[in-house]
């Protein structure tokens, strides 16, 4: 037992030195995750903060000017032009110079004063359906505020309070998810290249004639990937909390337990890819062939509930789906251990299956 542990430890040290001494490997392990963290953290957002608005005010009265002022005074809408008709506003939207047209009918003021429904139309650029839906929602909030403050329209007051994300910042949703996504990328690439690199360098046969047995070789290839994955995940967690200001509401130990189970799954998949490939180029292609669908089917950017039933069933085989539940649940909701058991056990099963499959493939390639 002691001899086996010593052999595995020696292989782990050898793998870590091979990765850390290779300048290209260091760049691949450090630069892309940091760049992706910054790009996704700042550029990937569902918030709408700068809507360019064209005003078509056919009424011209005091109330219509006050409604326009409500839009202009909001932090979301910024008037860029005022024209006399919708036909004149259309070219601005088509050219991408405006996102919304506020169309106030000629009888707006009179309708408000006599208690009728005022004629107000909001035309939104629907080429980006998500932005259009959010923009229309914001416009409705501005009109509702106008009704309460100016038009004095009677109606119920709706008090909305968001749990877990009081200011509804999309960054709080996206950045914690990057902990799982970037850990997936790093661990899959490291393990996918592990055996392929030995074959391409001509050292694989030398590895086979050492006293190391196949399970020890696989374990020696697994541990460095897990250690590097934990280091990358720790860096991203620190950046999420201290750089992006996302609160960590839950238990850090539960978070790392989930990440460890997740990495066992991704390492198993990476070793399966590496066992099937003979060159590093093939391993890279195989890794990205897995990584891209895994991210799409994880619920990272689009809700799984909105996917077709067949795709929803397919996500059950995706370990990243369960990792995102753990990461976002610990960060924002402080989920207890008894709740996190439900995503924990599928990751453990997937890890067991993939590592076993990697061992079988490795033995067959040795034969």
C-alpha positions in Angstrom: 0.0 0.0 0.0 2.8 2.4 1.0 4.7 1.5 -2.2 1.6 2.2 -4.3 1.0 5.6 -2.7 4.7 6.5 -3.2 4.5 5.6 -6.9 1.3 7.6 -7.3 2.8 10.6 -5.5 5.8 10.5 -7.8 3.6 10.5 -10.9 1.5 13.4 -9.5 4.7 15.4 -8.9 5.9 14.5 -12.4 2.6 15.6 -13.9 2.5 18.9 -12.0 6.1 19.7 -12.9 5.4 18.9 -16.6 2.5 21.3 -16.6 4.1 24.1 -14.6 7.4 24.0 -16.5 5.7 24.2 -19.9 5.2 27.9 -20.7 2.3 27.2 -23.1 0.5 25.1 -20.5 0.9 27.8 -17.9 -0.6 30.3 -20.3 -3.5 28.0 -21.2 -4.3 27.3 -17.5 -4.1 30.9 -16.2 -4.9 33.4 -19.0 -8.1 32.0 -20.6 -10.0 31.5 -17.3 -9.1 35.0 -16.1 -10.0 36.6 -19.5 -13.3 34.7 -19.6 -14.0 35.7 -16.0 -13.6 39.4 -16.8 -15.4 39.2 -20.1 -18.4 37.4 -18.7 -18.4 39.3 -15.5 -18.6 42.7 -17.2 -19.9 42.1 -20.7 -22.4 39.2 -20.2 -25.4 40.8 -18.6 -29.2 40.6 -18.9 -29.6 44.2 -17.5 -30.8 46.9 -19.9 -29.4 50.3 -18.9 -29.1 52.5 -22.0 -32.3 52.5 -24.2 -32.2 55.0 -27.0 -35.6 56.5 -27.3 -37.4 58.4 -30.1 -40.3 60.5 -29.0 -43.4 61.0 -31.2 -45.5 63.4 -29.2 -48.6 64.2 -31.3 -50.4 65.8 -28.3 -48.0 68.5 -27.3 -49.9 69.3 -24.0 -48.6 69.6 -20.5 -49.4 66.0 -19.5 -47.7 64.5 -22.6 -44.6 66.5 -21.8 -44.7 65.3 -18.2 -44.9 61.7 -19.4 -41.9 62.3 -21.7 -40.1 63.8 -18.8 -40.7 60.7 -16.8 -39.1 58.6 -19.4 -36.2 61.0 -19.8 -35.6 61.2 -16.1 -35.4 57.4 -15.6 -31.9 55.9 -15.6 -32.8 53.5 -18.4 -34.3 55.7 -21.2 -32.3 58.4 -23.1 -34.1 60.4 -25.8 -32.1 60.7 -29.0 -34.7 62.4 -31.2 -38.2 63.9 -31.4 -40.1 63.5 -34.6 -43.6 64.1 -35.8 -44.8 60.7 -36.8 -44.0 57.0 -36.4 -43.1 56.7 -40.1 -40.2 59.2 -39.5 -39.1 57.3 -36.4 -39.0 53.9 -38.2 -35.7 54.6 -40.1 -33.9 55.4 -36.9 -34.9 52.0 -35.4 -34.1 50.1 -38.6 -30.6 51.8 -38.7 -29.9 50.8 -35.1 -29.8 54.4 -33.9 -32.8 53.9 -31.6 -34.2 51.0 -29.6 -37.7 52.3 -28.7 -40.3 54.7 -30.0 -42.6 56.4 -27.5 -45.8 57.3 -29.4 -48.2 59.7 -27.6 -51.5 60.1 -29.5 -53.2 63.5 -30.2 -55.9 63.0 -27.6 -53.7 61.9 -24.7 -54.2 64.9 -22.4 -57.9 65.0 -23.0 -58.3 61.3 -22.4 -56.4 61.5 -19.1 -58.5 64.4 -17.8 -61.8 62.7 -18.5 -60.7 59.4 -17.1 -60.5 57.4 -20.3 -57.7 55.2 -21.3 -55.0 57.4 -22.8 -53.5 56.6 -26.1 -49.8 55.7 -25.5 -47.9 53.3 -27.7 -44.4 51.9 -27.1 -42.7 50.4 -30.2 -39.7 48.2 -29.4 -37.0 46.8 -31.6 -37.8 43.1 -31.4 -34.7 41.8 -33.2 -33.2 41.0 -29.7 -36.3 39.4 -28.1 -34.8 39.3 -24.6 -33.8 43.0 -24.6 -37.1 43.9 -26.1 -39.1 42.1 -23.4 -37.1 43.8 -20.6 -37.4 47.2 -22.3 -41.1 46.9 -22.6 -41.3 45.9 -18.9 -39.3 49.0 -17.9 -41.5 51.2 -20.1 -44.6 49.8 -18.3 -43.0 50.7 -14.9 -42.5 54.3 -16.0 -46.1 54.6 -17.3 -47.3 53.1 -14.0 -45.3 55.7 -12.1 -46.7 58.5 -14.2 -50.3 57.2 -13.5 -49.7 57.2 -9.8 -47.9 60.6 -9.6 -49.5 62.7 -12.3 -52.6 61.2 -13.7 -53.9 60.1 -10.3 -55.4 56.9 -11.7 -56.9 54.8 -8.9 -55.6 51.3 -8.6 -53.8 48.9 -6.3 -50.2 49.6 -5.3 -48.0 46.6 -6.1 -45.0 46.2 -3.8 -42.4 43.9 -5.3 -39.5 42.5 -3.3 -36.9 40.2 -4.8 -35.4 37.5 -2.6 -31.7 36.5 -2.8 -30.9 39.3 -5.3 -32.6 42.5 -4.0 -31.4 44.7 -6.8 -32.0 42.1 -9.5 -28.4 42.3 -10.8 -27.8 39.8 -13.5 -24.1 39.7 -12.5 -25.1 37.9 -9.3 -26.6 35.2 -11.4 -23.8 35.0 -14.1 -20.6 35.3 -12.2 -21.1 32.5 -9.6 -22.0 30.2 -12.5 -18.5 31.0 -13.9 -17.1 29.1 -11.0 -18.5 25.9 -12.5 -18.0 26.7 -16.1 -14.4 27.7 -15.9 -13.6 24.8 -13.6 -15.1 22.5 -16.3 -12.9 24.0 -19.0 -9.7 23.8 -17.0 -10.1 20.2 -15.6 -11.4 18.8 -18.9 -8.5 20.3 -20.9 -5.8 19.2 -18.4 -7.0 15.6 -18.3 -7.9 15.4 -22.0 -4.2 16.3 -22.8 -2.7 14.1 -20.1 -2.4 10.8 -21.9 -2.4 12.2 -25.4 0.6 14.4 -24.4 2.5 11.2 -23.4 1.7 9.5 -26.6 2.7 12.5 -28.7 5.9 12.9 -26.9 6.8 9.2 -27.2 6.9 8.7 -23.4 3.8 6.7 -23.1 5.5 3.3 -23.6 8.2 4.3 -21.1 5.4 5.0 -18.6 3.9 1.5 -19.2 7.2 -0.3 -18.4 7.5 1.4 -15.0 6.2 -0.4 -11.8 3.1 1.8 -12.1 -0.1 -0.3 -12.6 -2.9 1.1 -14.9 -5.1 2.2 -12.0 -2.2 4.0 -10.4 -1.4 5.8 -13.7 -5.0 7.0 -14.0 -5.0 8.1 -10.4 -1.7 9.9 -10.9 -3.2 11.7 -13.9 -6.4 12.5 -12.0 -5.0 14.1 -8.8 -3.0 17.0 -10.6 -6.2 17.9 -12.6 -8.2 18.1 -9.4 -5.5 20.1 -7.6 -5.3 22.6 -10.5 -9.1 22.7 -10.7 -9.4 23.5 -7.0 -6.8 26.3 -7.3 -8.6 27.8 -10.3 -11.9 27.5 -8.5 -10.5 29.2 -5.4 -9.2 32.1 -7.5 -12.6 32.5 -9.2 -14.5 32.3 -6.0 -12.2 35.0 -4.5 -12.7 37.2 -7.5 -16.5 36.7 -7.4 -16.7 37.8 -3.8 -14.0 40.5 -3.5 -13.8 41.9 -7.1 -17.4 41.6 -8.3 -19.0 42.0 -4.9 -21.3 38.9 -5.1 -22.1 37.9 -1.5 -21.3 34.3 -0.4 -24.3 33.5 1.8 -23.7 29.8 2.4 -21.2 27.4 3.7 -17.8 27.4 1.9 -17.2 23.7 2.9 -20.4 22.6 1.1 -19.3 24.6 -1.9 -16.0 22.9 -2.1 -17.6 19.5 -1.5 -19.8 20.1 -4.6 -16.9 21.3 -6.6 -14.8 18.2 -5.7 -17.6 15.9 -6.8 -18.0 17.9 -10.0 -14.3 17.7 -10.8 -14.3 14.0 -10.4 -17.0 13.9 -13.1 -15.1 16.2 -15.5 -11.8 14.4 -14.9 -13.4 11.1 -15.8 -14.7 12.6 -19.0 -11.4 14.2 -19.8 -9.6 10.9 -19.2 -12.0 9.1 -21.5 -11.3 11.7 -24.3 -7.5 11.4 -23.6 -7.6 7.6 -23.8 -9.3 7.7 -27.2 -6.9 10.3 -28.7 -3.4 9.8 -30.0 -2.4 13.5 -30.4 -3.0 16.6 -28.4 -4.8 18.3 -31.3 -7.4 15.4 -31.3 -7.7 15.8 -27.5 -8.3 19.5 -27.7 -11.0 19.0 -30.4 -12.6 16.2 -28.3 -12.6 18.4 -25.2 -14.3 21.3 -26.9 -16.8 19.0 -28.5 -17.9 18.1 -25.0 -17.4 21.5 -23.3 -19.6 23.6 -25.6 -22.8 21.4 -25.4 -22.2 20.9 -21.7 -22.4 24.7 -21.1 -25.4 25.1 -23.3 -27.3 22.3 -21.6 -26.4 23.4 -18.1 -28.8 26.2 -17.5 -25.9 28.7 -17.3 -27.4 31.2 -19.6 -30.9 29.9 -20.5 -33.3 28.1 -18.2 -33.5 24.4 -18.6 -37.3 24.6 -18.1 -37.5 26.5 -21.5 -35.8 23.7 -23.4 -37.7 21.0 -25.3 -38.5 17.9 -23.2 -35.9 15.8 -25.0 -33.2 18.4 -24.2 -34.3 18.6 -20.6 -33.9 14.8 -20.2 -30.4 15.1 -21.8 -29.4 17.7 -19.2 -29.8 15.0 -16.5 -26.5 13.5 -17.7 -24.7 16.8 -17.5 -22.6 17.2 -14.3 -22.4 21.0 -14.9 -26.2 21.3 -14.4 -25.9 20.0 -10.9 -22.7 22.0 -10.2 -24.5 25.3 -11.1 -27.3 24.4 -8.7 -24.8 23.9 -5.9 -22.7 27.1 -6.7 -25.7 29.4 -7.1 -27.5 27.8 -4.2 -24.6 28.3 -1.8 -23.7 31.8 -3.0 -27.2 33.3 -3.0 -29.5 31.1 -1.1 -27.4 29.5 1.7 -28.8 26.1 0.8 -28.4 23.5 3.7 -26.6 20.2 3.3 -29.9 18.2 3.3 -31.0 20.1 0.2 -27.6 19.9 -1.6 -27.6 16.1 -1.3 -30.0 16.1 -4.3 -27.4 17.6 -6.7 -24.5 15.9 -4.9 -25.4 12.3 -5.6 -25.9 12.6 -9.4 -22.4 14.1 -9.7 -21.0 11.2 -7.6 -22.7 8.7 -9.9 -21.6 10.4 -13.1 -18.0 10.6 -11.7 -18.0 6.9 -10.8 -19.3 5.9 -14.2 -16.9 8.2 -16.2 -13.8 7.2 -14.2 -14.7 3.5 -14.6 -15.2 4.0 -18.3 -11.9 5.8 -18.6 -10.2 2.9 -16.8 -11.7 0.4 -19.2 -10.7 2.5 -22.3 -7.2 2.9 -20.9 -6.7 -0.8 -20.5 -8.0 -1.5 -24.0 -5.6 1.0 -25.5 -2.7 -0.5 -23.6 -3.6 -3.9 -25.1 
